[in-house]
């Protein structure tokens, strides 16, 4: 398990000359492979169910909210992955910005080069502020859907397909779990320094977007890296998702929560954070 990415992240301290990004909204055929972790086993499928007591608590919460949500977890120490409502499908929205970032870093690794100042600026705006204009530019720069699909294949995702319009496609919690784990633990097709950079970006989202999988983490030792996405479907119902990793307080894991069908963004965030808090309390409590 690599922990060298756990450092104070200053990757998003952009120069004062940059234009402030808009932070509202998000508007992108995998091969059956796996996320490989150097020196470790491959990330397992999240097809197993959570422990009975936790599943019962999530069932109660689902009945209470009446909202469709899915959860996936990968515990690094035990190499155990599980999911709740794994069959659910949700709009990928701005969660796609993480595999777009991984595509950029893969290409830089393949070309044996550092990121250019322009690439760094676009990446930092895209991840830390969820800037859509920067994402448009970077998506075109890396080669669009074809290159993103190649990254999906390397990640082992099987239910997410890149589109010409980024983020308008559907995804699953297990696919997002593989993506989050690739950032947290590294993959053999992105060199270490660039992987550290990616993890640092997810640890440095602007405060107003630091909601989501961070809910319920009361341990000040735990560090969180995340990316959120939010988008209305064709019926104007909200899809709200959050994906990332938690390390510290004796627990190390990737976590994804995806929701769909709420009338407002605020409601979607509230339901998502309620589910995340249940899981985080369980994971951190078990570690304690």
LODONU-16100 format. One record per residue: residue in three letters; x, y negated, z negated of N, C-alpha, C in turn. Coordinates in pm, whole numbers, plus 32768, in hexadecimal, padded with zeros to 4 digits. Last residue first. Layout:
<nodes>
ALAXYZXYZXYZ;...
</nodes>
This chain:
<nodes>
UNK7BAD7F6F7A647BCF7F4779DC7BC07FBB797B;UNK7B447FEB7B3F7BD67FDE7B387C037FBB7AAB;UNK7A397FD27B0D7A7180587B0E7B0880537B01;UNK7A247EBE7B297A087EFB7AA77A427F867A9E;UNK7A5D7E9E7C347AB97E637BD27AA17E9C7B48;UNK79817F2D7CA47A0C7F4E7CC67A6C7F1A7C5B;UNK789F7EAF7C2D78B47F3F7C2179467F617C38;UNK78BF7DA97C7C78BC7DC87BEC78D67E5C7BD5;UNK78AE7DD17D93792A7DA17D56792F7DBD7CC0;UNK77A27E297DB178127E807DD578927E537D91;UNK77107D4A7D5476F87DD07D1D77717E297D36;UNK77737C827DFD778C7C7A7D6D77777D027D2B;UNK770C7CD07EF6779D7CCE7EE077BE7CCE7E4B;UNK75F97CA97ECB762D7D2F7EE676C37D377ECB;UNK75FB7B927EA275C57BEB7E3D75F87C797E4E;UNK76617B337F9076B27B257F17767D7B7D7EA5;UNK758B7B71803E76107BA9805376627BA57FD2;UNK74C17AD07FD474B17B617FD575397BA47FE4;UNK753579D07FFD750E79FC7F7875027A937F70;UNK755479C4811375CA79BE80BD75A979F48032;UNK744479CD815D74A17A368188751E7A3A8132;UNK73EA78DF80F173B4795D80C0741079D180E4;UNK747E782A818B7491782F80FA745C78B180BF;UNK74147855828A74A07876826E74B6788481D9;UNK72C778E5828973267876828273B278A98269;UNK723F79D082A17206795A82E1726678E482E2;UNK72F57AFF82F172C67A98829572967A1C82E2;UNK735B7BCA839672CB7BBB8388729B7B518327;UNK747B7C70830C742C7C42837F739C7C2B8354;UNK75D27C94829D75427C86828674FD7C578305;UNK76EF7D41822576A97D06829776147D028278;UNK781D7D4F8181778C7D4A816B774E7D0181E2;UNK79457DFF813B78F27DBE81A178617DC08173;UNK7A8D7E1C80B979FC7E1C80A279B77DCC8110;UNK7BAE7ECD804C7B6B7E7C80B27AD57E87809B;UNK7C667EC57F147C057EFD7F717BDD7E987FDB;UNK7CDF7F047DE07D0C7ED97E647CB07F187ECB;UNK7CF87EB87C857CAA7EED7CF57CDF7EB27D78;UNK7D7E7E397BB97D807ECA7BBB7D357F097C2D;UNK7D707D2E7BEC7D1F7D607B7F7D177DF77B7E;UNK7D887D3D7D567DA97D097CD27D4B7D3F7C68;UNK7CED7CEF7E817D617D307E447D7E7CEE7DBF;UNK7C077D107F7F7C187CE67EF57C8D7D347EBB;UNK7BAF7CA280CB7BF47CFB806E7BFE7CBA7FE5;UNK7A9C7C8F81B37B237C6D81887B5B7CD28126;UNK79707BEF821F79CB7C6182277A557C3681F8;UNK781A7BAA824878987B85820778EF7C0081FF;UNK76FC7B2682FC775A7B8E82D677D67B568295;UNK75B67AFE836476207AC28313767B7B3282E2;UNK74C47AAA844275237B14842575977AD283DD;UNK737B7A24842F740A7A15841874507A9B8402;UNK72907A01853972B37A3984B6734B7A3784A8;UNK724B79B686367272794C85D97286797E854A;UNK723B7A7B86E971BE7A5C86A271D479F48635;UNK733A7AA3873E72DA7A6E879F72557A48875F;UNK73EF7A3C861373D47A95868373697A5586DE;UNK74E6795A8595745A798085A5744979DB861E;UNK7607799684CF75CE797B8553753C79A88554;UNK773C79A0843076AD798684217675795984A7;UNK784F7A298378780E7A0C83F7777979F983E2;UNK798E7A0C82CC78FC7A1682D178C879F9835D;UNK7AA77AA9824B7A707A5B82BA79DB7A7682BD;UNK7BA17AB381427B1F7AD081807B087A7C81FD;UNK7C537B25802D7C5D7AF180B57BDD7B1480FD;UNK7C977AF67EDA7C337B187F3F7C597AD87FC4;UNK7D247B797DB17D2F7B217E257CD37B547E93;UNK7CFF7B897C537CDB7BBE7CD67CE87B537D42;UNK7D247B007B697D997B3D7BA87D7C7B697C37;UNK7C357AB37AFF7C867A4C7B407D017A837B85;UNK7B0E7B5F7B2C7B997B727B027BF27B0C7B48;UNK7A1C7B467BA07A377AEE7B307AC77AF87B01;UNK79707B657CAE79FB7B807C867A217B1B7C1B;UNK78777B237D0D787E7B817C9F790B7BA47C72;UNK78D47AE87E5F78707ADF7DF478857B4A7D8A;UNK79747B067F3A79B47AD77EBF79547AD67E48;UNK78DE7B3A801779127BAE7FCD795C7B867F4F;UNK785179FD7FFD78487A80803C787D7AEF7FE4;UNK790E78C8802378A4791A7FEB78AB79A78028;UNK79B7780D808D79F37876803B798A78CC7FF4;UNK7974772D8116795C77AD815979967822810A;UNK79C07656808079317662809E790F76E380E8;UNK7ADD7670807A7A897693800579F676A68026;UNK7B657715819F7B3F769B81587ADC76BC80E8;UNK7C3C783081767BC777F081B17BA17776815D;UNK7D2078C1812F7D25782F81307CAE77ED8172;UNK7D3579CB81537D39799E80C87D29790680BE;UNK7D4379DC82627CC67A0782227CC179E0818F;UNK7E4E798582817DDE793582B67D5B795B8273;UNK7EDD7A57820C7EDF79D281D17E6F797A8202;UNK7EB17B2382C47E7A7B2F823C7E757AA881F8;UNK7F457AB7839C7EB47ACE83A87E737AD7831E;UNK80487AB78330800B7A38835A7F747A488363;UNK80747BC6831280727B71829C802C7AEC82BA;UNK807B7C068422800F7C3B83CF80027BEA834F;UNK81667B88846A80E97B5784A380717B8D8456;UNK82217C2383DC82157B9483C381937B5A83F8;UNK81FC7D2B844D81DD7D0B83C381C97C7683AA;UNK81597D49858E81CE7D49853581AE7D0784AF;UNK80697E2785F7807F7D9B85D480F27D968571;UNK80537F34860F80607EE8868B80617E508674;UNK80267FB1852180AB7FC0855B80BD7F7385DE;UNK7F897ED684347F827F3E849B80087F4284E2;UNK7F237E7382E77F7C7E7683597F5F7EE883B9;UNK7E7C7E4082167EE37EA682047F437EB08279;UNK7DCE7D6B82587E017D7B81D07E7B7DD581C8;UNK7D917D8E83687DCE7D1183397E127D2782B3;UNK7D227E8E83677D967E7383BC7DDD7DF48390;UNK7C457E6882C67CB47EB882937D327EA282E5;UNK7B9E7DD783707BCE7D9A82F47C477DE482BD;UNK7B707E9C84367BB07E1D84597BEB7DDC83DC;UNK7AEE7F6383A87B6E7F8283EA7BBA7F01840B;UNK7A097ED7835F7A637F0982F87AEC7F298333;UNK79887EAF844F79C17E3B840C7A217E64839D;UNK79377FB9847C79947F7884D879D77F008496;UNK78877FD683A27900802983AA79667FEC840A;UNK77BA7F2383DD780E7F0A8368788E7F5D836E;UNK77AE7EC9853B77877F1A84C877E57EFD8454;UNK77237DE4863277907E2C85F177577E7D857D;UNK76C67D45876976A87D8786EB77247DCF86B5;UNK771F7BFD87F377107C8E87F676EE7CC6876C;UNK77657AFC87E276D77B1587FB76B97BAB8800;UNK787C7ADE87C778277ADB875177957AFA8765;UNK78C67A40890178F27A7F888578897A748816;UNK785B7A988A2E783D7A3489C7785F7A738941;UNK78B47B888A9278EA7B0D8ACC78CE7A968A71;UNK78F27C6F898378A07C3189E978E27BB48A1F;UNK79557DAE890179727D22891E79197CEE898E;UNK789C7E7C883178CF7E6888B878DF7DD388D4;UNK78917F698735789B7ED9875278DB7EC987DB;UNK78A9806886D97822803286E9781F7F9F870A;UNK79A980BB86A9795A8109870978CF80D18722;UNK7AFA806386687A6C8044865B7A1F808C86C9;UNK7C0C8084866F7BB880FA865B7B2680DB8647;UNK7CC57FC786AE7C927FC786267C3C80428608;UNK7CE57FF387BD7D55801087647D29801786D2;UNK7BE87F9688127C10802088257C81804A87CA;UNK7BF67E8787D07B917EDB87907BB87F6F879D;UNK7CC27E3F88857CDC7E3A87F57C767E8E87A9;UNK7C367E5C89737CAE7EAC895C7CCF7EB088C7;UNK7B777D9789527B4E7E2389547BC47E80893E;UNK7C177CB589697BD97CD188E87BAC7D6288E3;UNK7C567CCA8A797CC07CD98A167C897CF3898B;UNK7B537CA88AEA7BA87D1B8B0C7C137D348AA3;UNK7AEF7BB38A897AB37C318A607B0C7CAA8A7C;UNK7C187AE28A847B897AFA8A7A7B637B878A55;UNK7D227A9A8A857CF17AEE8AF27C627B1B8AE4;UNK7D8379DF89D87DB17A6989C57D7D7AC88A32;UNK7D0378F58A327D9578FE8A357DC6798E8A2B;UNK7BF6791D89FA7C2179168A857CB8792C8A90;UNK7C0D791488E47BD6798B89257BFE798E89B9;UNK7C67781088BA7CC17880889C7C90790188DE;UNK7B88777A89087C08776689497C6577DE8933;UNK7AC177D788597AAF77DC88EB7B3577D68932;UNK7B3A779087657B26781D87887B11782E881C;UNK7B2E767D876E7BB276BD87697BA677508790;UNK7A17766687657A60763487DB7AEC767387E1;UNK79DA76CE866679AF771486DE79F976E6875C;UNK7A817703853D7A6C76A385A97A4D76EC862C;UNK7AA57764843B7A4277A384947A1E77478508;UNK7B73771083A27B0176B683AB7A9076EF8401;UNK7C2277EA83A87C11779F832C7B957746832D;UNK7C0E785384B57BF878A5843E7BD5785083C4;UNK7C2A7779856B7BC877E385827BA878308503;UNK7D0076E185077C7B76A585127C0F7711851C;UNK7DC777A485237DA7776E849E7D1E772A849E;UNK7DCD77CE86387DB0783D85DD7D84780A8554;UNK7E1576D086997D94770A86BD7D6D7779865C;UNK7F1776B786267EAF7654860A7E25768D8626;UNK7F9B779486987F8A778A86077F19772985E3;UNK7F94774C87A77F5077C587797F3877C286E3;UNK8033766287A17FA7765A87CD7F5976D3879B;UNK812E76C7874F80E5766886FA8052765D8720;UNK812C782C8796814A77A387BA81027745875A;UNK81AE793F86DB813D78F1870C816C78658731;UNK82D479E98759828779A886F0820D7964872E;UNK82F97B26880883067A9687F982BB7A65877F;UNK82D07C1C889483447C05883D83617B70882E;UNK81F17C6B8914824A7C12895F82C67BEB890F;UNK81727CFB884E81987D3F88CA81FE7CED8919;UNK81427C29879881997C9A877381CB7CE187EF;UNK80907B8E882A81107B54880281737BC087DA;UNK7FBE7C46883C80027C1A88B5808A7BDC8895;UNK7F757C5D872E7FA17CD2877B7FF07CA887F5;UNK7F1F7B5986FD7F977B8B86B87FCD7C0986FA;UNK7E397B4E87A17EA77AF087B47F287B268776;UNK7DA57C1B87257DCB7C2587B27E3F7BC987D1;UNK7D797BB186297DCE7C2886367DF97C3F86C5;UNK7CC97AE086737D4B7AC286397DA97B398647;UNK7BF57B8186C47C337B2887267CBE7B0086F5;UNK7BB67BFE85CF7BF57C4C86397C2B7BF886AC;UNK7B557B0285557BC67B4F851E7C037BAB8588;UNK7A7B7AAD85E37AF37A5A85E77B6D7AA185AC;UNK79A27B4785B179F47B6A86257A767B1A862B;UNK79187AC884EF79727B3284C479CF7B5B8535;UNK78637A1D856878ED79EF8559794A7A548519;UNK77A27B2585F977B17A9685DA78457A7385C8;UNK77387C23860577BF7C1385D177DC7B8285AC;UNK75F87C85859876467C3085F176D17C1885B3;UNK75D97DE0853D75CE7D51851D761E7D028583;UNK75497F1184D875927EC7853F75727E32852F;UNK7559802B83FA752E7FA3841A75867F608482;UNK75BC811B83A575808117842B7556808B8455;UNK76128108829E767680FB8309763B80F08394;UNK75AF80D6818F756280B5820875C080A38280;UNK76EA80C0810C765D80BD80E8761080898160;UNK78178185810877C1811C813E7733812E810C;UNK797381B980B678E581DC80B17893816880E8;UNK7AB3824D80997A5D81E980D879CD821780D0;UNK7BDF827C7FEA7B5282A07FF87B06822D8037;UNK7CDF826A7F8F7CCC8284801D7C3C82B0803A;UNK7D1282137E937CD782997E9F7CCA82C57F31;UNK7D8481157ED07DC781757E7A7D9582047E8B;UNK7CCA808D7F777D4F80B17FA67D8F81207F53;UNK7B8780BE7FD27BDC80B27F5B7C6780E67F7E;UNK7AAC801C80967B1E807680A07B7A805B802B;UNK794E7FF880D379C07FE680797A2F8049809E;UNK782C7F53814C78947FB7815F790D7F92810B;UNK76CD7F1D816577497F08811B77AB7F758141;UNK75B77E6E81ED76117EE081F176917EBB81A9;UNK745B7E0E81DA74EA7DF581CA75377E7881CB;UNK73277D7781FD737E7DDD823774107DB7821E;UNK72667D2680E072BB7CFA814F73157D6D817C;UNK71DC7D3D7FF571957D5A807071E27D3480EC;UNK72357D167EF072457CA97F5271F17CBF7FCF;UNK71ED7E067E6D71CE7D847E3171D27D147E97;UNK72577ECB7F0E71C67EC67EFB719B7E3E7EC5;UNK73687E8E7EEF732A7E8A7F7472927E807F69;UNK73867EBF7DDD73997E387E1073597E297E9B;UNK735B7FD27DD373047F797D87730D7EEB7DBE;UNK743180277E7273A780447E9B73457FE67E54;UNK75057FD67DD074F37F967E5274677FAF7E88;UNK74DB80857CF874D67FF57CE274C37FA97D65;UNK74FF817A7D7A747E815B7D3B747080C67D23;UNK760A81677DBF75A4816D7E29751B814B7DF2;UNK7679816E7CBF768780F67D11762080F57D80;UNK763382717C70760881FE7C1F7610817D7C70;UNK76AC83147D3B761B83107D2875ED82947CDB;UNK77A782787E08777F82CA7D9576EB82B07D76;UNK775D82507F6B779482257EE9776882847E7A;UNK779A8349806C774482EE8021778882C27FA1;UNK786A83528198783A8387811877E7831D80CF;UNK78C982CB8274784A831182827815834881FE;UNK79A4823482BE7954820A824A78CC824F8249;UNK7ACE82E683107A4782BA833179FD829582B2;UNK7C0D826882967BA782CE82AF7B23829282DC;UNK7D3081EF83247CB681C782DD7C48822C82FB;UNK7E3882DF83137DDF828883607D668264830A;UNK7F3082D0820D7ECB8314825D7E7982AE82AA;UNK806D822682367FF7824D81EA7F9882998246;UNK813581B282CB815A81F5825080E5822681FD;UNK805E80C2835480E680F8834F8105813682C8;UNK7F20812483A07F6980D6833E7FF5810F8333;UNK7E46810884AE7EB4815184707F0180F48415;UNK7D00812584F77D5F80C584C47DCD81148480;UNK7CCC820886097CBF81DF857E7D1E816E8561;UNK7BF9823F872B7C76824686E47C6082188654;UNK7B4A825988277B38829587A37BBD82AA875D;UNK7B3B811788BF7B6E819F88BF7B6381D88833;UNK7A1E804689047A90806D88B47AB980FE88CA;UNK7A087F9989F479D2801A89D57A3C8064898B;UNK78C97B4F885078F37B43887D78E37BA08879;UNK779D78B086EC775978DD8766779B795787AB;UNK7747783285BC77A778808604776378BA867E;UNK7721772384C676FA777C8530776B77CB856B;UNK77F476198469776F76538468775E76AF84DF;UNK78D0757F845C78D275FB840F7848763D840B;UNK79A574D4853A791D74EF850D791B757584C8;UNK7AE0745184C87A8F74AE85177A0274B584E0;UNK7B92732184F67B4A737B849B7AE973CF84EC;UNK7CB3731485BD7C2772EE85AD7BE273528553;UNK7DF572D285387D94732E85737D0772FD855B;UNK7E9F722D84AF7E74720185337E0E725C8572;UNK7EEF72A483C97E82724383BF7E4F72188446;UNK7F23740783F97F51737C83FA7EDC731D83FF;UNK7EA274FD83177EB774C8839D7EDE74358395;UNK7ECC75EC825E7EE2755E82447F08751D82C8;UNK7EAB76FC82727E4376A682AA7E5676148289;UNK7F75778581F57F70778982867F0D772982C0;UNK7FB877AC80F97FB4772181227FA2771681B7;UNK7F6E78847FFA7F64786F808A7F5977DC80A8;UNK803379307F1A7FE478B67F2D7FE378927FC0;UNK801C7A8C7F71806B7A187F508012799E7F5B;UNK80157BB57FCD7FD27B6E7F6180297AFC7F30;UNK80A07C49807D80517BDB80B580107B888049;UNK81147D167FF781667CA0800C811B7C2D804A;UNK80A07E037FC880697D927F7B80B67D137F96;UNK80477F2E806280957EB4806880517E478018;UNK80558079800080008000800080577F848000;
</nodes>
